[in-house]
Each structure stands twice: as structure tokens, then as C-alpha cells.
């Protein structure tokens, strides 16, 4: 059975509620997949897990998942580490792993005015991974605007796998928002 891992912060009420909603949406969209949503793990239900329990559970899910969604704009240290691990696995040993970082912060997508810089930023080493040559050439990393768009991208990829019809990959390329500033227009 295929597995989806949902990586994101869950340290305040809004984040906890968002992760629970995302888990519900994933389960509805993919009833035949294993959905690994850390907010639902036994270690996170009312007790305080140890660092080793968190490491063991999260590492296993990153390793075992074919799809991973990353809430990249939270800049949570643990999620950034999961992102790095997944990139290395996808590039070397798990050549079917698909990564979908999400930047839902509207400031990233509004392209700012031409007289000021956007207030939103991600460390360039982390952000640069989204542009990894191998993963992009193999259509295994797309940047989504929302968690629901990430779900749509997974469905498109599953449709491509079952039909081998490139229209589904083209849909993901059209949704992929990583090249929003590729022409440099925000700086003129």
C-alpha cells in the first residue's frame, strides 16, 4: 500500500487544527493509501513524546512514504530535516519518491510591487532544493500553493502512473509555482 507523509508544524492551536484538517482531507482523497499524519500519532495524543520517539516515528514515515507533503513556509526545524532526508532518499535510493513542498503564505505568491521586496523569505539553501536538477527533470518535486493543491498533484501523478498519459504531468507542471519569479520581474 502506498503511503503519504504529511510534514508540518503542530505547535500551536492553529497548526494542530490545520494538520488535523489536512489528515482528514488526505484520507478522503486517498482511501487506499496509508496516511501518516504526525498529529495523529499515538506519541502526540495527550502526552509528550521523547526526542527518540519523535525521531524513530518520523524517520520511518519519511523512509516508507512514496509521497511527502512539506509545509515549507512554517520553517520548522524538524520539517526542514525531514525535507533534507527525503531529498537525499529521492535522489539516491528511492527513485519513485515524490516531494511536494507547500508555500501557502500569500506574500510569496503576490509578487510584491516593483518598488519593494516581498516580506516573505526562506533560507536559500532550503529553497534551492526545490530546484534540484535531477528531481525536476524526473518530475518528482512540485511546489504547491496549498495543501489541497498538493492533494491534486498527488492525484495527477497517480493518474499518470495508471495511464502513462502526459496530460497529468502537464497539469502538475502548470500548478507548480516554483518558477513564479523566474523572469526576475519583481526586481525591475
SEKOLNU-359834 format. One record per residue: residue number from 1; z, x, y of N, C-alpha, C in turn. Coordinates in steps of 0.001 Angstrom, whole numbers, plus 524288, in hexadecimal, padded with zeros to 5 digits. Layout:
// residues N
 resi   nup neast nnorth  caup caeast canorth   cup ceast cnorth
  NUM     Z     X      Y     Z      X       Y     Z     X      Y
...
//
This chain:
// residues 188
 resi   nup neast nnorth  caup caeast canorth   cup ceast cnorth
    1 80000 80342  7FB6B 80000  80000   80000 80000 80378  804E1
    2 7FCBB 80221  808A2 7FC80  8051B   80D76 80161 80417  810BD
    3 8029C 807F2  813F5 80754  807A2   8171D 8060C 808AF  81CD5
    4 808A6 805C9  8204B 8085A  8069F   825ED 80DCF 80808  827CE
    5 80E23 80C3A  82AD2 81319  80DCC   82D2B 812D3 80CC6  83302
    6 816D7 80A50  83512 81712  808E3   83A92 81B1E 80C56  83D4B
    7 81953 8104B  84017 81CCC  81416   84298 81D79 812CA  84858
    8 8225B 81227  849F6 82370  81116   84F6F 82942 810FC  8507E
    9 82A9D 81156  8556A 83018  81159   85705 832B2 80C2B  855BC
   10 837C0 80C81  854A8 83AD0  807CB   8538A 84078 808AD  85529
   11 8411D 80A19  85A17 8463F  80BA1   85BFB 84893 807E5  86001
   12 845A6 80400  861A4 847E9  80015   86519 84600 7FAB6  86358
   13 84824 7F6B0  865B2 846FE  7F161   863EF 84126 7F021  86418
   14 83E88 7F1A9  86844 838EF  7F081   868C3 835D4 7F344  8647B
   15 8370B 7F839  86375 83442  7FB2C   85F6A 8354B 7F8E1  85A01
   16 83A2F 7F789  858E8 83B85  7F533   853D7 83871 7F027  85314
   17 83878 7ECC2  85707 8359D  7E7D3   8569D 82FC2 7E8B2  855FD
   18 82DA0 7EC94  858C4 82809  7EDC7   8584F 826B9 7EFB3  852D2
   19 829E8 7F32E  850A1 828D9  7F52C   84B59 82921 7F0C4  8475A
   20 82CE1 7ED22  84806 82D45  7E8B4   84466 8286A 7E543  844C5
   21 82697 7E42F  84983 821D6  7E11B   84A3D 81D20 7E3DA  847CE
   22 81CB9 7E8F9  8489D 81860  7EBEF   84654 81876 7EBA7  84062
   23 81D1D 7EC25  83E0E 81D8F  7EBB3   83862 81BC0 7E665  83678
   24 81D5A 7E24D  83930 81BAF  7DCFC   837CD 815B9 7DC87  8381E
   25 81367 7DE7F  83C65 80DB8  7DE33   83D0C 80ADA 7E150  838E1
   26 80CD8 7E5DC  83782 80A66  7E903   83366 80A98 7E637  82E22
   27 80F09 7E3E1  82CE9 80F8B  7E120   827E8 80BE1 7DC6C  8279C
   28 80B28 7D9C6  82C05 80788  7D553   82C1A 801E3 7D728  82B7A
   29 8008A 7DB6B  82E19 7FB22  7DD49   82DF8 7F9BE 7DFE1  828CB
   30 7FD8B 7E25F  82643 7FC74  7E564   82188 80063 7E402  81D38
   31 80004 7DF54  81B0B 803D3  7DDB2   81716 80395 7E0E6  8120B
   32 7FF4E 7E3A0  8111E 7FECD  7E6B5   80C52 7FFFE 7EC7A  80D21
   33 80209 7EDDD  811B2 80389  7F33A   812E6 80982 7F3A5  812C5
   34 80B64 7F851  811CA 810E2  7F978   812B1 81175 7FAC1  8187B
   35 814E0 7F804  81B27 815C3  7F8F0   820B4 81AF0 7FBD1  8213D
   36 81AB6 80090  8231D 81F65  803B3   82405 82090 803A3  829D7
   37 82479 800B3  82B3B 82606  7FFF2   830A7 82BC3 8018F  83100
   38 82CDF 8062D  8331B 83231  8084B   832DD 83683 804AF  834CE
   39 8355B 80141  8387C 83974  7FDBC   83A57 83B6C 7FA42  835EB
   40 8383D 7F98A  831E1 839B6  7F646   82D6E 83C2D 7F956  828EE
   41 83C78 7FE88  8296F 83EB9  801B0   82539 8448C 8008A  824B2
   42 8468B 800D0  81FFA 84C1F  7FFF2   81F09 84F85 80376  82271
   43 84DCA 80836  8235F 850EB  80BDE   82678 85155 80A39  82C2E
   44 84E1B 80699  82DF4 84E3A  804F7   8336A 8503E 7FF63  83428
   45 8525B 7FD12  83013 8544A  7F7B6   8306E 85A3E 7F7B5  830E7
   46 85C1F 7F897  83596 861AA  7F819   836A8 864F7 7FCE8  835BB
   47 862C6 800FC  833A3 865DF  805B3   832EB 8630A 80A4A  8356A
   48 865B0 80E89  835D4 86383  81321   83866 861C8 81716  83445
   49 85CB3 817A1  8337B 85ADF  81B49   82F7D 85BDF 820F6  83119
   50 85C73 8243E  82D38 85D08  829D6   82E57 857AB 82C21  82FA4
   51 85791 83099  8323A 85287  8331B   8333D 84F66 8341C  82E40
   52 85201 83594  82A05 84F3D  8368A   8251B 84CEB 83184  822EA
   53 84FC6 82D23  8233D 84DA6  82822   8216E 848C9 8269F  8248F
   54 848FA 82770  829A5 84475  82644   82CF5 83FE4 829C5  82B79
   55 840DC 82ED6  82AF9 83CBC  83287   8298C 83A3B 830FF  82461
   56 83D7E 8301E  82057 83B6D  82EE7   81B26 83815 829ED  81B35
   57 83A13 825D3  81DA2 8373D  820DA   81DA5 8322F 82137  820C7
   58 83279 8236E  8257E 82DDF  823A7   828E1 829C7 8276E  826C4
   59 82B76 82BE4  824C7 827B8  82FA9   822A3 824BD 82D48  81E09
   60 82798 82A9C  81A9A 82513  8282B   81616 820FF 8242C  817DE
   61 82245 82124  81BC6 81E8F  81D2D   81DAF 819CC 81FAF  8203B
   62 81A9E 823BC  82355 81624  82673   825B4 812AF 828A6  82164
   63 8150F 82B15  81D90 81221  82D71   81941 80F27 82961  81615
   64 81185 824E0  81519 80F4F  8210C   8117B 80BAE 81D08  81406
   65 80B2D 81D20  81922 8081B  8191C   81BD1 80280 81AC8  81CBF
   66 7FEF0 81715  81BDE 7F96D  81803   81D09 7F851 81709  822D2
   67 7FB51 81388  82531 7FABE  81246   82AC5 7FFFC 81316  82D6A
   68 7FFDA 81583  831FB 804A5  8160E   8350A 8036E 81492  83AAD
   69 806AF 81123  83CB8 80659  80F8E   84230 80ACB 8125C  84513
   70 80982 814CE  8496F 80D55  817BF   84C81 80DBB 81572  851FA
   71 8124D 813D5  853A3 81322  8120C   858F7 813B4 816EF  85C62
   72 80F53 81925  85DCB 80F4B  81E48   8604E 811B8 81E4B  865B7
   73 81162 81A05  86890 81362  81A26   86DE3 81951 819DF  86E3D
   74 81C0B 81938  869E9 821C2  8195D   86A1F 823B7 81F03  86A6C
   75 8208F 822A6  868A9 821E6  82839   868AE 8270C 8295B  865E2
   76 82824 82658  861E4 82CBE  82734   85EA9 82BFC 82C29  85B73
   77 82FD9 82F99  85B6C 82F63  8349C   858AC 82E24 833F6  852E4
   78 830C0 8303E  8504E 82FCC  82F6E   84ABC 82A46 82D95  849AD
   79 82861 829FB  84CEC 8230D  82803   84C3A 81F12 82C61  84D3F
   80 8201F 82FC1  8510B 81C99  83423   8521C 81C6D 837C3  84D59
   81 820EF 83895  84AD4 820F7  83BD8   8461C 81DEE 83935  841BB
   82 81E89 83417  8412D 81B89  8313A   83D3D 815B0 831AE  83E52
   83 81438 83156  84338 80EBD  831E5   844CB 80CA8 8373D  84323
   84 80FAE 83B52  8442E 80E08  8409F   842BD 80D80 84134  83CD4
   85 81155 83F48  839F1 8110A  83F90   83439 80C38 83CAF  83232
   86 80B45 8380D  83436 806DD  834E3   8326A 801AC 83784  833B1
   87 80147 839ED  83836 7FC75  83CB1   8399B 7FB7B 8411C  835C0
   88 7FF77 84420  834A2 7FECD  84874   830F2 7FD3E 84668  82B8A
   89 7FFCC 84248  829BF 7FE6C  84009   824AF 7F8CB 83E08  824B7
   90 7F74C 83B54  828E2 7F205  83918   82930 7EDD4 83D47  8294F
   91 7EF0C 841C4  82B94 7EB35  84601   82C10 7EAD8 8495E  82724
   92 7EEEB 84960  823E6 7EF07  84D29   81FA1 7EF40 84AC9  81A2C
   93 7F2D3 84733  81931 7F3B6  84576   813D4 7F2BD 83FA7  812E7
   94 7F29C 83C7B  8170C 7F1E9  836D7   8166C 7ED3A 8351F  819AB
   95 7E8B4 83621  81789 7E3E4  8356B   81A7E 7E22B 82FB7  81AF5
   96 7E58B 82C18  81942 7E47E  8268B   81A29 7E866 8242E  81E04
   97 7EBFB 82749  82002 7EFFC  8256B   823A8 7ED7F 82444  828EB
   98 7EED7 81FB8  82B2B 7ECCF  81E03   83038 7F161 81D82  83401
   99 7F0B9 81FA9  838AB 7F4D8  81FB7   83C9A 7F337 81C6F  8414D
  100 7F6BB 8191C  84309 7F595  815CD   84789 7FA19 81624  84B6F
  101 7F9BC 819DD  84F05 7FD91  819E3   85340 7FC90 8154B  856E6
  102 800B8 81346  8592B 80062  80EED   85CD6 802A6 810BC  8620A
  103 7FFAF 80FF8  8662C 801C0  81090   86B7B 80108 80B41  86E0D
  104 80555 80862  86E61 8050D  80323   8709E 806BD 80311  87657
  105 8089F 80765  87851 80A40  807AD   87DCA 8057E 806AF  88140
  106 805A3 80276  8844C 80114  800DB   8875B 7FF60 80505  88B3F
  107 802E9 80882  88CC7 8017E  80C88   890A4 7FD63 81044  88E79
  108 7FD78 8112F  88965 7F97E  8148E   88703 7F416 8121C  88783
  109 7F3C5 80D06  886F0 7EECA  80A47   886A4 7ECA1 8088C  88BEA
  110 7EFC6 808CE  8900E 7EDE6  806C0   8950D 7EA9E 80A9F  89825
  111 7EA2D 80F61  89661 7E6D6  81363   898C4 7E840 814A3  89E6A
  112 7ECA7 8130A  8A043 7EEA1  8145A   8A576 7EA83 8140F  8A9B4
  113 7EC31 814C3  8AE62 7E876  81518   8B2AF 7E64C 81A9E  8B2DD
  114 7E25A 81B66  8B5FE 7E018  820A2   8B658 7E349 82418  8B9F6
  115 7E749 8220B  8BC74 7EA65  82517   8C02B 7EFAD 826B6  8BE04
  116 7F10B 824E8  8B971 7F60E  82666   8B733 7F59F 826DC  8B149
  117 7F91C 829E1  8AF15 7F930  82A84   8A96E 7FC48 8261C  8A6EE
  118 7FAE5 824EA  8A256 7FD9F  82117   89F2A 80344 822E9  89E63
  119 806F0 81F4F  89E38 80C73  8209C   89D6F 80DC5 821A2  897BB
  120 80A41 820A8  89440 80B3B  8210D   88EAA 80959 82651  88C9C
  121 80C74 828C7  88953 80AB0  82DB9   88722 80D1E 82EAD  881C9
  122 80A3C 8317D  87E8D 80C04  83336   8796A 80B08 83910  87933
  123 80E95 83BE4  876CF 80DE4  8417F   87614 80871 84291  873E4
  124 805B3 8464D  8762E 80044  84741   874AB 7FFA7 8494A  86F19
  125 80382 84BF9  86D0B 80327  84DBA   8679C 80337 848F5  863FB
  126 806A3 8453C  8651C 806E5  8406B   861FF 801F7 83D35  862D7
  127 8007D 83C5D  867C2 7FBE2  83937   86908 7F6EA 83BB1  866DD
  128 7F6A1 840D0  866F9 7F209  8438D   86502 7F0EF 8427B  85F4E
  129 7F502 84159  85C44 7F444  8403B   856AC 7F0D1 83B73  855D7
  130 7F0D9 837D2  85987 7ED96  83323   85911 7E7CA 8349B  85907
  131 7E682 8390D  85B54 7E116  83AC5   85BC3 7DF8F 83E9D  85774
  132 7E2E1 83F3F  85379 7E1C8  842FB   84F46 7DC35 84244  84D40
  133 7D94F 8467B  84D35 7D3C3  84651   84BCC 7D2F1 84422  84655
  134 7D5B4 84627  84280 7D4F8  84467   83D19 7D618 83E92  83C83
  135 7DA98 83CD4  83E6D 7DC17  8375D   83DB1 7D86C 833A8  84091
  136 7D66F 8354E  84510 7D2B6  83205   847E4 7CD6A 831E4  84534
  137 7CB9D 83650  8434F 7C697  8366A   8408B 7C6CC 83316  83BA2
  138 7CB53 832D6  83924 7CBF4  82FD4   83452 7CDB3 82A33  83557
  139 7CDF1 82895  83A45 7CF9B  82347   83BB0 7D4D8 821D7  83951
  140 7D8AC 82547  83A01 7DDD8  82444   837CE 7E231 82480  83BD7
  141 7E0C4 82451  840E4 7E4B4  823D2   84500 7E251 820C8  84987
  142 7E4FA 81C93  84AF9 7E343  81952   84F60 7E803 8183A  852C8
  143 7E73B 81814  857D7 7EB69  816C7   85B80 7EAF2 81104  85CEF
  144 7EF23 80E1C  85BFF 7EF32  8087C   85D09 7F24C 80745  861FB
  145 7F0E1 802DF  8647A 7F3A6  80107   86922 7F881 7FDDC  867C8
  146 7F8C7 7FC07  862FD 7FD27  7F8AE   86171 7FDDC 7F8F7  85B8A
  147 80250 7F728  859DB 80356  7F6F6   85445 7FFA0 7F327  8519D
  148 7FE7D 7EEC7  8542B 7FAC2  7EB07   851E5 7F55C 7ED6E  85166
  149 7F3D6 7F0B4  8551B 7EECA  7F35D   854B0 7EEE9 7F745  8502B
  150 7F35A 7F9C3  84F46 7F3D7  7FD4E   84AC7 7F30A 7FA4E  845B1
  151 7F536 7F599  84564 7F46C  7F248   840C4 7EE9D 7F115  8401A
  152 7EC05 7EFD9  84460 7E665  7EEC4   84429 7E360 7F395  8423E
  153 7E4F2 7F829  843F0 7E250  7FCF8   8424A 7E30B 7FDF7  83C74
  154 7E7B5 7FCE4  83A78 7E8A2  7FD7D   834DD 7E52A 7F9AE  831D9
  155 7E4E7 7F4D4  833A9 7E19C  7F0F2   83104 7DBE3 7F29F  8311D
  156 7DA17 7F490  8359E 7D4B3  7F67D   835EC 7D3C7 7FADF  83203
  157 7D778 7FE70  83191 7D6D0  802CA   82DEB 7D6CE 800E2  82845
  158 7DA23 7FD28  82710 7DA2C  7FAEB   821D1 7D4FC 7F821  820B6
  159 7D2E3 7F56B  824A0 7CDD1  7F2DB   823F5 7C985 7F6E7  8231A
  160 7C9CE 7FB48  825E1 7C5FF  7FF7A   8250D 7C66D 8019D  81F77
  161 7CB34 8028B  81DA8 7CC01  804A9   81861 7C9C7 800EE  81446
  162 7CA84 7FBD1  814FF 7C8B9  7F821   81107 7C2DF 7F6F9  81157
  163 7C071 7F7B9  815EF 7BAE9  7F65A   8167D 7B759 7FB05  81780
  164 7B9A1 7FF56  81948 7B6AB  803EE   81AF7 7B2DF 802A3  81F6E
  165 7B441 7FEA7  82270 7B115  7FCE9   826DA 7B328 7FF82  82BD3
  166 7AFEB 802AD  82E49 7B18C  805A9   832E5 7B300 80247  83796
  167 7B1B2 7FD4B  8377C 7B328  7F9F5   83BE5 7B90E 7FA00  83CC0
  168 7BC16 7FAA4  83889 7C1C4  7FA94   83906 7C3C8 7FF9A  83B80
  169 7C16B 803FF  83A19 7C2D0  808DE   83CC0 7C13F 808A9  8427D
  170 7BCCD 80652  84397 7BB0B  805C8   84904 7BEBB 80253  84C2D
  171 7C0F2 7FE5A  849AE 7C4D1  7FB18   84C5B 7C98B 7FE66  84DE5
  172 7CB3F 801C9  84A57 7CFBB  8051D   84B9E 7CE64 80910  84FD6
  173 7C9AC 80B1C  84FB7 7C80F  80EB8   853DC 7C811 80BF5  85923
  174 7C682 80705  8593B 7C67D  8040D   85E21 7CC0A 802DB  85FFC
  175 7CFA3 80203  85C63 7D511  800F0   85DCA 7D809 805E8  85F54
  176 7D67A 80A4F  85D22 7D91F  80F50   85DFC 7D938 81097  863D3
  177 7DDDD 8113F  86600 7DE47  81222   86BA8 7DFCA 817B8  86D08
  178 7DEFE 81B6C  86980 7E093  820C8   86AB4 7DD24 8235B  86ECF
  179 7D854 82193  86F72 7D4CC  8241B   87324 7D482 8212C  87856
  180 7D8A4 81E5D  879B9 7D8B0  81B35   87E77 7D7A7 81E7E  88357
  181 7D957 82364  88362 7D8A2  826BE   887F3 7D4AA 82B16  886F9
  182 7D171 82A93  8831B 7CDF0  82EC7   88189 7CA52 83093  885DF
  183 7C8D3 82D03  8895C 7C535  82E9E   88D86 7C801 830FC  89235
  184 7CD3A 83108  8921E 7D030  8335B   89661 7D033 8302E  89B5D
  185 7CE5B 82B49  89B3A 7CDAE  82833   89FEB 7D2BA 8274F  8A2ED
  186 7D732 82746  8A044 7DC10  82640   8A30E 7DD65 82AA5  8A6E5
  187 7DAE2 82F1D  8A66D 7DC3B  83392   8A9B9 7D88E 8343E  8AE5B
  188 7D4B4 830E1  8AEFC 7D0FE  83166   8B35F 7D2D8 82E67  8B80E
//
